[in-house]
Amino acid sequence: MTLYEMFSLIKFITNKDFSGNIITPVRFNELIKVVSIDLFRNKYGLPEEYQPGRPVPNEYADITLKNTDDLKAFKMPLISTPVTAGVLPFPADYAHRDTISYNYTKTINTVATSLPRPVEILREAEFSSRNGNYTKRPTTQNPIAVVRSSGIHIRPISITLVDFHYYRFPVEPVFAYTLGDGFVTYDAVNSTEVEFPVDEHLTLVAMMLKYIGINLREGELVQVANQQLQTGQ
């Protein structure tokens, strides 16, 4: 579904809002950017859904095959990424980390063999404790890391290359158009479509309808949007 098809569907469902104003392209452009980030947060996992005794959200990355597929466009591999002075910098489009691994080299039957080892990402207190513990200190066979504002700090500092997988933010959708005499002409060339799979496009429409309904204080519209979001129907 293109952005224009989403725009047309929203206009068809709402017809026109209860103030008599048709849903404008400008308003649609604002909404599609908001709900694109909202859906990304929902798919990756909302911290707002954490509860005492249940420290996981209802939905999160890799909870189902569908969630894995829905987020595949945003999962980025950085193979053999340089680590400078023990720090792995964040990519410009970084949103969330996934995995870090290090190719540990071991001689097996006189042959140097590369064995991928996961880099264990710890909380700050655990990271400090491991660094200061002689028996549990990090090694190239069992490396550790901690996330800080300056980047991901990896120990031991002798590690200079890692494989890093992370999630990037969605590219901001752009609904390009020209206005005619009472109609909108879609500019597909200068538009930027949403990156989510086609079966999530109706979810984006429902999320926009919910925002529209709340803004108009129209309970029925919000109820319909909520039903679509909760049941998919």
Summary of the structure (lengths in Angstrom):
residues: 233
radius of gyration: 23.4
end to end distance: 17.2
largest distance: 79.8
contacts: 623
relative contact order: 0.19
helix: 36%
strand: 28%
